[in-house]
């Protein structure tokens, strides 16, 4: 779950809905300067479905020890230091399911998700927040994930439907970076991040170079991107969310009841050049 604080409570956005928003960003990506992803359908599938493994868990939100909804929030942007609030065995099972469910249908999309997962759990995870037995589980998971990536790369190499240029390590790395950037922009949106940021990784350009993209908030869920990576000079996207009243909840059951009763609404994010 992702959470966005309001004056009276929280907007809650599920991981799959956040990922669909990332997929919408990626689908609009590309212009005379920034390269569009190819193989398009398979890259977009990986981006839009990268958090599908969270669907069952997000249907039953829980509270932190402080009574807030347990969710990704603005203070976690750029890092992942919340392992004290998560059962790591359950968390790794969710991450594993997110990779393998998609990879069984599409090795290319699955590899991108596995690279995203590996990066999250190595470059961004705060290992100091993980107990020793949890670290052992995490490291074993990362070993299995690396081995699975080798299997997926072999399947991609043997896939005759892909052009040779789409199979290269460089092409796959560029598409992973687009997943990271789209995911990052969606996270900034879904928590209403109020400070300047740069999207993760330099993104590929049509001239063979790369460029970072700066994100500057102009208003709530309205951002200016520089340089501009989309075809149109302005873009607006919608995503589903539910609003629950109250800042603290006595139990997960209380939060679950409020979440289930809340209607699904549509929020918007506006992007400008």
ChimeraX attribute file (.defattr): number of C-alpha atoms within 10 A of each C-alpha:
attribute: neighborCount
match mode: 1-to-1
recipient: residues
	/A:1	22
	/A:2	22
	/A:3	25
	/A:4	20
	/A:5	16
	/A:6	13
	/A:7	8
	/A:8	11
	/A:9	16
	/A:10	21
	/A:11	21
	/A:12	26
	/A:13	23
	/A:14	23
	/A:15	24
	/A:16	19
	/A:17	22
	/A:18	27
	/A:19	24
	/A:20	23
	/A:21	26
	/A:22	27
	/A:23	25
	/A:24	19
	/A:25	25
	/A:26	25
	/A:27	20
	/A:28	14
	/A:29	19
	/A:30	19
	/A:31	15
	/A:32	12
	/A:33	19
	/A:34	22
	/A:35	20
	/A:36	21
	/A:37	21
	/A:38	16
	/A:39	18
	/A:40	12
	/A:41	11
	/A:42	16
	/A:43	26
	/A:44	24
	/A:45	20
	/A:46	28
	/A:47	31
	/A:48	26
	/A:49	24
	/A:50	31
	/A:51	25
	/A:52	22
	/A:53	21
	/A:54	19
	/A:55	16
	/A:56	10
	/A:57	15
	/A:58	19
	/A:59	13
	/A:60	15
	/A:61	22
	/A:62	21
	/A:63	20
	/A:64	16
	/A:65	13
	/A:66	10
	/A:67	15
	/A:68	20
	/A:69	25
	/A:70	20
	/A:71	22
	/A:72	20
	/A:73	19
	/A:74	20
	/A:75	11
	/A:76	13
	/A:77	15
	/A:78	16
	/A:79	12
	/A:80	18
	/A:81	17
	/A:82	15
	/A:83	17
	/A:84	13
	/A:85	14
	/A:86	12
	/A:87	11
	/A:88	18
	/A:89	13
	/A:90	11
	/A:91	15
	/A:92	17
	/A:93	13
	/A:94	18
	/A:95	22
	/A:96	18
	/A:97	16
	/A:98	22
	/A:99	28
	/A:100	19
	/A:101	15
	/A:102	23
	/A:103	21
	/A:104	12
	/A:105	10
	/A:106	18
	/A:107	23
	/A:108	27
	/A:109	28
	/A:110	28
	/A:111	27
	/A:112	30
	/A:113	30
	/A:114	27
	/A:115	21
	/A:116	20
	/A:117	20
	/A:118	20
	/A:119	13
	/A:120	14
	/A:121	19
	/A:122	14
	/A:123	10
	/A:124	13
	/A:125	18
	/A:126	14
	/A:127	16
	/A:128	11
	/A:129	15
	/A:130	20
	/A:131	13
	/A:132	11
	/A:133	9
	/A:134	16
	/A:135	15
	/A:136	12
	/A:137	14
	/A:138	20
	/A:139	13
	/A:140	11
	/A:141	19
	/A:142	18
	/A:143	11
	/A:144	12
	/A:145	20
	/A:146	14
	/A:147	11
	/A:148	18
	/A:149	19
	/A:150	12
	/A:151	14
	/A:152	22
	/A:153	18
	/A:154	12
	/A:155	14
	/A:156	19
	/A:157	16
	/A:158	11
	/A:159	14
	/A:160	9
	/A:161	8
	/A:162	14
	/A:163	12
	/A:164	11
	/A:165	12
	/A:166	17
	/A:167	17
	/A:168	13
	/A:169	11
	/A:170	11
	/A:171	17
	/A:172	22
	/A:173	13
	/A:174	19
	/A:175	28
	/A:176	23
	/A:177	21
	/A:178	29
	/A:179	28
	/A:180	24
	/A:181	24
	/A:182	25
	/A:183	27
	/A:184	19
	/A:185	23
	/A:186	23
	/A:187	25
	/A:188	24
	/A:189	26
	/A:190	29
	/A:191	23
	/A:192	21
	/A:193	23
	/A:194	17
	/A:195	11
	/A:196	13
	/A:197	18
	/A:198	17
	/A:199	21
	/A:200	19
	/A:201	16
	/A:202	16
	/A:203	20
	/A:204	22
	/A:205	17
	/A:206	13
	/A:207	10
	/A:208	9
	/A:209	12
	/A:210	16
	/A:211	15
	/A:212	15
	/A:213	20
	/A:214	16
	/A:215	22
	/A:216	19
	/A:217	20
	/A:218	15
	/A:219	13
	/A:220	14
	/A:221	18
	/A:222	20
	/A:223	24
	/A:224	19
	/A:225	21
	/A:226	15
	/A:227	14
	/A:228	21
	/A:229	24
	/A:230	24
	/A:231	14
	/A:232	13
	/A:233	10
	/A:234	13
	/A:235	14
	/A:236	11
	/A:237	13
	/A:238	13
	/A:239	20
	/A:240	18
	/A:241	23
	/A:242	20
	/A:243	22
	/A:244	23
	/A:245	16
	/A:246	14
	/A:247	14
	/A:248	16
	/A:249	20
	/A:250	12
	/A:251	15
	/A:252	18
	/A:253	14
	/A:254	14
	/A:255	23
	/A:256	20
	/A:257	13
	/A:258	18
	/A:259	20
	/A:260	14
	/A:261	12
	/A:262	15
	/A:263	13
	/A:264	15
	/A:265	12
	/A:266	11
	/A:267	15
	/A:268	14
	/A:269	19
	/A:270	17
	/A:271	20
	/A:272	19
	/A:273	14
